[in-house]
Amino acid sequence: MEEPILTVDNDMVVTVDYILTLDDGAEVENTRKGLAMRFLASFDEILPALEDALFGLALGDETAVTIAPDDAYGDHDPEAFEEVPVDALPTTENIEPGMPIGVQDESGEMYQAFVSEVRPDIIVLDFNHPLAGETLHFQVKVIDLRPATVEELDHGHAHGDGHGHHE
């Protein structure tokens, strides 16, 4: 009896190579230059819209996925900026526009913001995700596929070296 062909499904550990580009063709990420992405399907580790598009694919399959901002990182929110006095930051050394910065709110929640503007006494922080408002174009190839172990299912994420086949 032949083994059934494994496909991307719930509780599978999936490793994919992908290239992520934007509408203007700008390349945002390309795992072929480095680390493949490994994730445990159905545990919300990656964008749900991307994961949905991979379900049913077998090893070696490729697909192109386009994800609208609504299903990715949301629209760009013009209100999501905050001016922070420079002296409120632990250090302003090497702070430049575009760099990520961790910010804590009153209740201790951590947020990631990006430096939008640096003025002499004010830093303007942008709380939008850098890909907010962007339509994401993924070219994805499944390069490894296996059932998750009991331990991985317990922990809710894939284990392993994370390097896939790019030794």
C-alpha positions as protocol buffer text, in pm:
chain_id: "A"
residue {
  index: 1
  type: MET
  ca { x: 0 y: 0 z: 0 }
}
residue {
  index: 2
  type: GLU
  ca { x: 137 y: 338 z: -94 }
}
residue {
  index: 3
  type: GLU
  ca { x: 179 y: 599 z: 171 }
}
residue {
  index: 4
  type: PRO
  ca { x: -69 y: 880 z: 135 }
}
residue {
  index: 5
  type: ILE
  ca { x: 85 y: 1197 z: 0 }
}
residue {
  index: 6
  type: LEU
  ca { x: 137 y: 1444 z: 281 }
}
residue {
  index: 7
  type: THR
  ca { x: -20 y: 1783 z: 226 }
}
residue {
  index: 8
  type: VAL
  ca { x: -30 y: 2100 z: 432 }
}
residue {
  index: 9
  type: ASP
  ca { x: -299 y: 2045 z: 692 }
}
residue {
  index: 10
  type: ASN
  ca { x: -373 y: 2111 z: 1058 }
}
residue {
  index: 11
  type: ASP
  ca { x: -97 y: 1997 z: 1293 }
}
residue {
  index: 12
  type: MET
  ca { x: 162 y: 1962 z: 1016 }
}
residue {
  index: 13
  type: VAL
  ca { x: 504 y: 2121 z: 1044 }
}
residue {
  index: 14
  type: VAL
  ca { x: 554 y: 2306 z: 719 }
}
residue {
  index: 15
  type: THR
  ca { x: 872 y: 2462 z: 587 }
}
residue {
  index: 16
  type: VAL
  ca { x: 839 y: 2705 z: 301 }
}
residue {
  index: 17
  type: ASP
  ca { x: 1065 y: 2918 z: 89 }
}
residue {
  index: 18
  type: TYR
  ca { x: 900 y: 3241 z: -9 }
}
residue {
  index: 19
  type: ILE
  ca { x: 958 y: 3573 z: -178 }
}
residue {
  index: 20
  type: LEU
  ca { x: 743 y: 3860 z: -57 }
}
residue {
  index: 21
  type: THR
  ca { x: 697 y: 4157 z: -288 }
}
residue {
  index: 22
  type: LEU
  ca { x: 471 y: 4462 z: -287 }
}
residue {
  index: 23
  type: ASP
  ca { x: 255 y: 4610 z: -563 }
}
residue {
  index: 24
  type: ASP
  ca { x: 546 y: 4813 z: -696 }
}
residue {
  index: 25
  type: GLY
  ca { x: 759 y: 4499 z: -722 }
}
residue {
  index: 26
  type: ALA
  ca { x: 978 y: 4593 z: -425 }
}
residue {
  index: 27
  type: GLU
  ca { x: 1112 y: 4278 z: -261 }
}
residue {
  index: 28
  type: VAL
  ca { x: 1051 y: 4282 z: 114 }
}
residue {
  index: 29
  type: GLU
  ca { x: 1169 y: 3935 z: 210 }
}
residue {
  index: 30
  type: ASN
  ca { x: 1329 y: 3649 z: 25 }
}
residue {
  index: 31
  type: THR
  ca { x: 1400 y: 3330 z: 221 }
}
residue {
  index: 32
  type: ARG
  ca { x: 1596 y: 3185 z: -68 }
}
residue {
  index: 33
  type: LYS
  ca { x: 1877 y: 3411 z: 44 }
}
residue {
  index: 34
  type: GLY
  ca { x: 1871 y: 3272 z: 395 }
}
residue {
  index: 35
  type: LEU
  ca { x: 1636 y: 3100 z: 631 }
}
residue {
  index: 36
  type: ALA
  ca { x: 1330 y: 2917 z: 516 }
}
residue {
  index: 37
  type: MET
  ca { x: 1021 y: 2971 z: 729 }
}
residue {
  index: 38
  type: ARG
  ca { x: 901 y: 2678 z: 938 }
}
residue {
  index: 39
  type: PHE
  ca { x: 566 y: 2687 z: 1112 }
}
residue {
  index: 40
  type: LEU
  ca { x: 310 y: 2461 z: 1272 }
}
residue {
  index: 41
  type: ALA
  ca { x: -12 y: 2477 z: 1069 }
}
residue {
  index: 42
  type: SER
  ca { x: -334 y: 2586 z: 1241 }
}
residue {
  index: 43
  type: PHE
  ca { x: -161 y: 2757 z: 1534 }
}
residue {
  index: 44
  type: ASP
  ca { x: -178 y: 3116 z: 1406 }
}
residue {
  index: 45
  type: GLU
  ca { x: 197 y: 3142 z: 1365 }
}
residue {
  index: 46
  type: ILE
  ca { x: 174 y: 3309 z: 1026 }
}
residue {
  index: 47
  type: LEU
  ca { x: -84 y: 3529 z: 854 }
}
residue {
  index: 48
  type: PRO
  ca { x: -406 y: 3324 z: 842 }
}
residue {
  index: 49
  type: ALA
  ca { x: -468 y: 3425 z: 479 }
}
residue {
  index: 50
  type: LEU
  ca { x: -125 y: 3296 z: 382 }
}
residue {
  index: 51
  type: GLU
  ca { x: -171 y: 2974 z: 576 }
}
residue {
  index: 52
  type: ASP
  ca { x: -514 y: 2913 z: 418 }
}
residue {
  index: 53
  type: ALA
  ca { x: -361 y: 2941 z: 72 }
}
residue {
  index: 54
  type: LEU
  ca { x: -105 y: 2672 z: 155 }
}
residue {
  index: 55
  type: PHE
  ca { x: -352 y: 2410 z: 276 }
}
residue {
  index: 56
  type: GLY
  ca { x: -364 y: 2108 z: 50 }
}
residue {
  index: 57
  type: LEU
  ca { x: -23 y: 2171 z: -108 }
}
residue {
  index: 58
  type: ALA
  ca { x: 223 y: 1881 z: -120 }
}
residue {
  index: 59
  type: LEU
  ca { x: 600 y: 1881 z: -92 }
}
residue {
  index: 60
  type: GLY
  ca { x: 756 y: 2073 z: -380 }
}
residue {
  index: 61
  type: ASP
  ca { x: 433 y: 2253 z: -471 }
}
residue {
  index: 62
  type: GLU
  ca { x: 452 y: 2624 z: -541 }
}
residue {
  index: 63
  type: THR
  ca { x: 180 y: 2884 z: -528 }
}
residue {
  index: 64
  type: ALA
  ca { x: 138 y: 3257 z: -566 }
}
residue {
  index: 65
  type: VAL
  ca { x: -67 y: 3427 z: -296 }
}
residue {
  index: 66
  type: THR
  ca { x: -188 y: 3785 z: -297 }
}
residue {
  index: 67
  type: ILE
  ca { x: -312 y: 3918 z: 36 }
}
residue {
  index: 68
  type: ALA
  ca { x: -502 y: 4245 z: 67 }
}
residue {
  index: 69
  type: PRO
  ca { x: -418 y: 4481 z: 356 }
}
residue {
  index: 70
  type: ASP
  ca { x: -739 y: 4379 z: 536 }
}
residue {
  index: 71
  type: ASP
  ca { x: -611 y: 4022 z: 560 }
}
residue {
  index: 72
  type: ALA
  ca { x: -252 y: 4121 z: 626 }
}
residue {
  index: 73
  type: TYR
  ca { x: -145 y: 4408 z: 851 }
}
residue {
  index: 74
  type: GLY
  ca { x: -446 y: 4636 z: 811 }
}
residue {
  index: 75
  type: ASP
  ca { x: -468 y: 4975 z: 654 }
}
residue {
  index: 76
  type: HIS
  ca { x: -224 y: 5249 z: 735 }
}
residue {
  index: 77
  type: ASP
  ca { x: -371 y: 5446 z: 1027 }
}
residue {
  index: 78
  type: PRO
  ca { x: -285 y: 5816 z: 1008 }
}
residue {
  index: 79
  type: GLU
  ca { x: -380 y: 5846 z: 1376 }
}
residue {
  index: 80
  type: ALA
  ca { x: -129 y: 5585 z: 1489 }
}
residue {
  index: 81
  type: PHE
  ca { x: 152 y: 5830 z: 1550 }
}
residue {
  index: 82
  type: GLU
  ca { x: 271 y: 5954 z: 1885 }
}
residue {
  index: 83
  type: GLU
  ca { x: 513 y: 6229 z: 1978 }
}
residue {
  index: 84
  type: VAL
  ca { x: 738 y: 6126 z: 2262 }
}
residue {
  index: 85
  type: PRO
  ca { x: 967 y: 6367 z: 2443 }
}
residue {
  index: 86
  type: VAL
  ca { x: 1327 y: 6264 z: 2393 }
}
residue {
  index: 87
  type: ASP
  ca { x: 1388 y: 6252 z: 2768 }
}
residue {
  index: 88
  type: ALA
  ca { x: 1115 y: 5986 z: 2805 }
}
residue {
  index: 89
  type: LEU
  ca { x: 1333 y: 5739 z: 2616 }
}
residue {
  index: 90
  type: PRO
  ca { x: 1607 y: 5545 z: 2795 }
}
residue {
  index: 91
  type: THR
  ca { x: 1854 y: 5648 z: 2528 }
}
residue {
  index: 92
  type: THR
  ca { x: 1835 y: 5838 z: 2204 }
}
residue {
  index: 93
  type: GLU
  ca { x: 2172 y: 5723 z: 2085 }
}
residue {
  index: 94
  type: ASN
  ca { x: 2166 y: 5592 z: 1728 }
}
residue {
  index: 95
  type: ILE
  ca { x: 1793 y: 5648 z: 1694 }
}
residue {
  index: 96
  type: GLU
  ca { x: 1705 y: 5700 z: 1333 }
}
residue {
  index: 97
  type: PRO
  ca { x: 1389 y: 5693 z: 1123 }
}
residue {
  index: 98
  type: GLY
  ca { x: 1266 y: 5347 z: 1037 }
}
residue {
  index: 99
  type: MET
  ca { x: 1416 y: 5165 z: 1330 }
}
residue {
  index: 100
  type: PRO
  ca { x: 1187 y: 4955 z: 1550 }
}
residue {
  index: 101
  type: ILE
  ca { x: 1149 y: 5049 z: 1913 }
}
residue {
  index: 102
  type: GLY
  ca { x: 968 y: 4867 z: 2193 }
}
residue {
  index: 103
  type: VAL
  ca { x: 719 y: 5079 z: 2384 }
}
residue {
  index: 104
  type: GLN
  ca { x: 531 y: 4998 z: 2702 }
}
residue {
  index: 105
  type: ASP
  ca { x: 191 y: 5148 z: 2780 }
}
residue {
  index: 106
  type: GLU
  ca { x: 51 y: 5231 z: 3124 }
}
residue {
  index: 107
  type: SER
  ca { x: -76 y: 4878 z: 3180 }
}
residue {
  index: 108
  type: GLY
  ca { x: 260 y: 4723 z: 3094 }
}
residue {
  index: 109
  type: GLU
  ca { x: 161 y: 4598 z: 2747 }
}
residue {
  index: 110
  type: MET
  ca { x: 452 y: 4598 z: 2505 }
}
residue {
  index: 111
  type: TYR
  ca { x: 407 y: 4740 z: 2157 }
}
residue {
  index: 112
  type: GLN
  ca { x: 638 y: 4770 z: 1865 }
}
residue {
  index: 113
  type: ALA
  ca { x: 661 y: 5111 z: 1709 }
}
residue {
  index: 114
  type: PHE
  ca { x: 886 y: 5252 z: 1441 }
}
residue {
  index: 115
  type: VAL
  ca { x: 1071 y: 5579 z: 1458 }
}
residue {
  index: 116
  type: SER
  ca { x: 902 y: 5807 z: 1207 }
}
residue {
  index: 117
  type: GLU
  ca { x: 1085 y: 6130 z: 1269 }
}
residue {
  index: 118
  type: VAL
  ca { x: 1364 y: 6253 z: 1495 }
}
residue {
  index: 119
  type: ARG
  ca { x: 1344 y: 6615 z: 1608 }
}
residue {
  index: 120
  type: PRO
  ca { x: 1574 y: 6785 z: 1858 }
}
residue {
  index: 121
  type: ASP
  ca { x: 1348 y: 6721 z: 2160 }
}
residue {
  index: 122
  type: ILE
  ca { x: 1075 y: 6497 z: 2019 }
}
residue {
  index: 123
  type: ILE
  ca { x: 1074 y: 6152 z: 1864 }
}
residue {
  index: 124
  type: VAL
  ca { x: 770 y: 6076 z: 1648 }
}
residue {
  index: 125
  type: LEU
  ca { x: 671 y: 5710 z: 1672 }
}
residue {
  index: 126
  type: ASP
  ca { x: 463 y: 5527 z: 1414 }
}
residue {
  index: 127
  type: PHE
  ca { x: 256 y: 5239 z: 1556 }
}
residue {
  index: 128
  type: ASN
  ca { x: 157 y: 5113 z: 1211 }
}
residue {
  index: 129
  type: HIS
  ca { x: 311 y: 4784 z: 1104 }
}
residue {
  index: 130
  type: PRO
  ca { x: 571 y: 4864 z: 835 }
}
residue {
  index: 131
  type: LEU
  ca { x: 359 y: 4667 z: 587 }
}
residue {
  index: 132
  type: ALA
  ca { x: 30 y: 4831 z: 687 }
}
residue {
  index: 133
  type: GLY
  ca { x: -170 y: 4938 z: 384 }
}
residue {
  index: 134
  type: GLU
  ca { x: 37 y: 4717 z: 156 }
}
residue {
  index: 135
  type: THR
  ca { x: -93 y: 4435 z: -61 }
}
residue {
  index: 136
  type: LEU
  ca { x: 141 y: 4142 z: -9 }
}
residue {
  index: 137
  type: HIS
  ca { x: 244 y: 3915 z: -294 }
}
residue {
  index: 138
  type: PHE
  ca { x: 393 y: 3584 z: -183 }
}
residue {
  index: 139
  type: GLN
  ca { x: 558 y: 3331 z: -411 }
}
residue {
  index: 140
  type: VAL
  ca { x: 572 y: 3024 z: -187 }
}
residue {
  index: 141
  type: LYS
  ca { x: 722 y: 2678 z: -226 }
}
residue {
  index: 142
  type: VAL
  ca { x: 675 y: 2393 z: 21 }
}
residue {
  index: 143
  type: ILE
  ca { x: 1023 y: 2251 z: 87 }
}
residue {
  index: 144
  type: ASP
  ca { x: 959 y: 2031 z: 389 }
}
residue {
  index: 145
  type: LEU
  ca { x: 651 y: 1875 z: 540 }
}
residue {
  index: 146
  type: ARG
  ca { x: 601 y: 1639 z: 832 }
}
residue {
  index: 147
  type: PRO
  ca { x: 344 y: 1566 z: 1102 }
}
residue {
  index: 148
  type: ALA
  ca { x: 403 y: 1760 z: 1422 }
}
residue {
  index: 149
  type: THR
  ca { x: 530 y: 1570 z: 1725 }
}
residue {
  index: 150
  type: VAL
  ca { x: 319 y: 1544 z: 2040 }
}
residue {
  index: 151
  type: GLU
  ca { x: 558 y: 1786 z: 2209 }
}
residue {
  index: 152
  type: GLU
  ca { x: 523 y: 2042 z: 1930 }
}
residue {
  index: 153
  type: LEU
  ca { x: 145 y: 2021 z: 1951 }
}
residue {
  index: 154
  type: ASP
  ca { x: 167 y: 2067 z: 2328 }
}
residue {
  index: 155
  type: HIS
  ca { x: 386 y: 2374 z: 2287 }
}
residue {
  index: 156
  type: GLY
  ca { x: 190 y: 2508 z: 1993 }
}
residue {
  index: 157
  type: HIS
  ca { x: 489 y: 2570 z: 1768 }
}
residue {
  index: 158
  type: ALA
  ca { x: 741 y: 2385 z: 1554 }
}
residue {
  index: 159
  type: HIS
  ca { x: 1075 y: 2282 z: 1699 }
}
residue {
  index: 160
  type: GLY
  ca { x: 1402 y: 2209 z: 1527 }
}
residue {
  index: 161
  type: ASP
  ca { x: 1691 y: 2416 z: 1407 }
}
residue {
  index: 162
  type: GLY
  ca { x: 1472 y: 2631 z: 1185 }
}
residue {
  index: 163
  type: HIS
  ca { x: 1726 y: 2618 z: 904 }
}
residue {
  index: 164
  type: GLY
  ca { x: 1539 y: 2379 z: 679 }
}
residue {
  index: 165
  type: HIS
  ca { x: 1749 y: 2266 z: 386 }
}
residue {
  index: 166
  type: HIS
  ca { x: 1975 y: 2568 z: 368 }
}
residue {
  index: 167
  type: GLU
  ca { x: 2270 y: 2422 z: 553 }
}
